[in-house]
Amino acid sequence: LNKNKRGSITNPSPLDLSITQLVASMFISVLIILWMFLSIAKSYVPFGISPPKGMRSVLEPIILFVRDDIARAQIRKDKADKFVPFLLTLFFFIWFNNLIGLIPFFPGASNLSGNINFTGTLAVFAFLAINIFASKDYWKHIFISPGTPLIIKFFLVPVEFVGMFTKPFALMIRLFANITAGHIVILSLVSIIFILKTIYIAPVSVLLSLVMFLLELLVALLQAYIFTMLTALFIGMST
């Protein structure tokens, strides 16, 4: 260790690779998703297309909804199916982490979707999927804008170029802001008891918190749907 005259350590801080609560929560959600889908996949081997039972009966309608009403509805039919695994991963990964964040005790209370790094990473993957598989016409529309007057192109091309980055940025902020806002409202309602320092407000505060919690259950699913649907929409526009 290198020390200065005062005895303070002057070595650079080591890279912190410790597993935080958010990372642990993410690992838990990944394990749950893997366990659910691998167990369902095994059931298809012996039974084929037999009527679904148990967990299959719950997840199959959701999977078909993502495939038919999100992927195939927004992307050309001949290209939609290759994006279905990516969109399913987005949907269930966001949804499960939103639900885990609503659990007030371990392994919950992590609010992973309320972390800008998490939503930003998802937005980066969406950005890559949108642009890597984009068609030639998509790039012509951005950098050439065929069919528009030359003067208009000086304004339109920069706007279209910036739009490449504002789409995933909007995805990042929307998910982050909505999940964070719900947690802040619930925390504020509970904090009223301690701010007013009276037990008489507790029943009202707890009741309102319970209502908000039930609303957050809906928001957890809704935000996963919106993020997945908009990603499919942008992919459909680019392909």
N, C-alpha and C positions, 0 to 999 in steps of 0.2 A: 504494500500500500504506500502511495505517495501522500505525504502530509505537508501542509504549509507551516509557517512559523507559529500559527495559533493552534496547531494540532488537528486541523480539519482535514479530512480525506479529500484529495484532489483528483482521484481516479474517476474516469467517466462511469456513469451509472450503467450497470449491466442491462441487457435487453430483458424486459419483464415478459416471460412467457407463461406466467402462472394462469391457471384456469379460474376465471372469475365466475360470479354467479350467472351472468348472462351466457357465458360460454357453456357452463354446465347445463343450463336450461336448454340451449340449442342442441347439445349432445343428447339430452333426454328425449327431445322431440324427434330427433333423427332415429334413435333406437325404437321409439314407439311406431313411427311410420314404417320403418323397415320390418319390424315384427308383424304389423298388421298386413302389409302388402305381400310379404313373403309367405305368410301363412295362408293368405287367400290364393296366391299363385299356385301353391302346392295342391290346393283342393281342385284346381282345374285339370290337373294331370289325370287322376283316376275317374273324375266325373264328367269331364268335358263341358258340354253346355247344359247340364242338368239344372233344374230350378235352384236358385241360390238359397242357402240357408245360413243362419247365424250372421257372422260379420259380413259375409258376401252380400246378403240381402240388404244390408245397411249401406255399404260402400258402392255397390254396383250402380244404383241410380245416380249417385253423385258423380261417379266416373263417367257415366254416359252423358250426364248433363254437361260436364266440362268438355267432353268430346263433341257433342252434337250442338249444344246451344252457345258454346264459347268458341271453340277452335273452328269447327266447320261453318259456323255462322259468320265468322269474321275473316277467315282465310279461304282461298280457293280450295275446292274439294280435292283436287289432285295434289295439293301441297299441305293440306291441313293436318293429316294424320302424322306426319313426321314431327310436328310440333306438339302433338298431344302429350308425350311423356314430359317435356319441359313445362308445359302449362299445368299438368297435373301436379308436378313437383312444386311449382310455385304456389298453387292453390292450397294444397294440404300442408305445406311447410309454413305458410303464413297463418293459416287457420289454426293449426295446432299450437303454434307459438303464441298466438293471441289468446287462446283458451288457457294455456299454462300460465300466462301473465295475470289471469284473473284469479288464480288460486292464491289465497292470502297466506299460505304456509308452504314449507318445502314440499315438493320441488318447484313451487310456483313463486309468485311475487317478484318475478324477474323483469317483466315488461320488456322483453327482447325487441318487440316490434316498435317500442317507443324509443329505441336507440337509433340515432341517425346513421351510425356505421352499418347496422344491419339492413335498414331500408336502402341505404346507398349502395351496398353490395348487390342487393337484388336488382336495383335499377341498372347497375353496370351490366349484369348478365342480360337484362332485358335489352339494353342498348346494343350489346354484341349480337343478340339474336335478331334484332331488327335490321341491323346494317350488314352483317356478314352474309345473310341469305337474301339481301335485297336484289332486285332485278336491275337490268341496265336502264330501263325506263325510269326507275326511281332515281338513279343518279343523274340522268339527263334532266329530270324535272327539277332537281336541286341546283345543279351547276350550269344548266343551259336554259331552262325554262322555255322550251320550244313553243312557238306560236304567240309569244308576247313581244311587244315593241322593245327596241333596244334600250330606250330610256327606262322603261319599267323594269327591265332586267337588272339594272344597277341597284334598284331597291329590293326587288323580289328575291334575287339570288342570296344576298346576305341574310334576309329574313328566313328563307328556307334552310340555309345552313345552320343558323342559330336554332331553328326548330328541331334539328336532329338531336340537340342536347337538352332542349327544354322539355321534350316529351318524357325522357327518363327522369329528369329532375322533378317534374310534376308528380310522377309516380312515387318518387322518394319522399317528397314533402307531404303528399296526401296521406300516405300510410302512417308516417311518423306523427303528423299533427293530430290525426283523428284518434289514434290509440293513446297518445299522450294526453290529449284533452279529456278523454273519458276517465283516465286514472286521476287526473288533477281534480276533476269534479267530485269524484268519490272521496278523495282525500280531504277536499275542502268541506264537504258535508260532515264528515266525521270530526274534523277539527273544530267545527262550530261548538261542539260540547265543551272543549277545553278553552276555547276563546271566551265564551260567555260564562264559563265556570258555574254551570247549573245543570243539575240532573234532569230538570223538567223538559229541557230541549232534546234530551237523548232519544225518546221514542220517535219524535219527528225526524231527527237526524238519521237514525238507523233505518226508518221506513223509506226515506228518500234515497238513502244509500243503497238499499235493497232494490228499489225501482231502477236506479241507475245501473246497478250490477246486472239486472235482467236485460236492460237495454244494451249493455256492453256485450252480452252474449250474442245478441243480434249483430252488433257492430263488428265483432270478431269475424263472423261469417261474411258479412257484407263487404268489409274491406278486403278480405281475401278474394272475393268474387270480383270486385272492382279492379284490383291490381291485375288479376289474371285476364279479365275481359279487355282492359285497355291495352295490355301487352299484346294480346291476340289481335286487337284492332290495328295497332301500329305495325305488327308483323304482316298482317293482311295488306295494309297500305303499301308496304315496302316490297312485298313479293308479287 
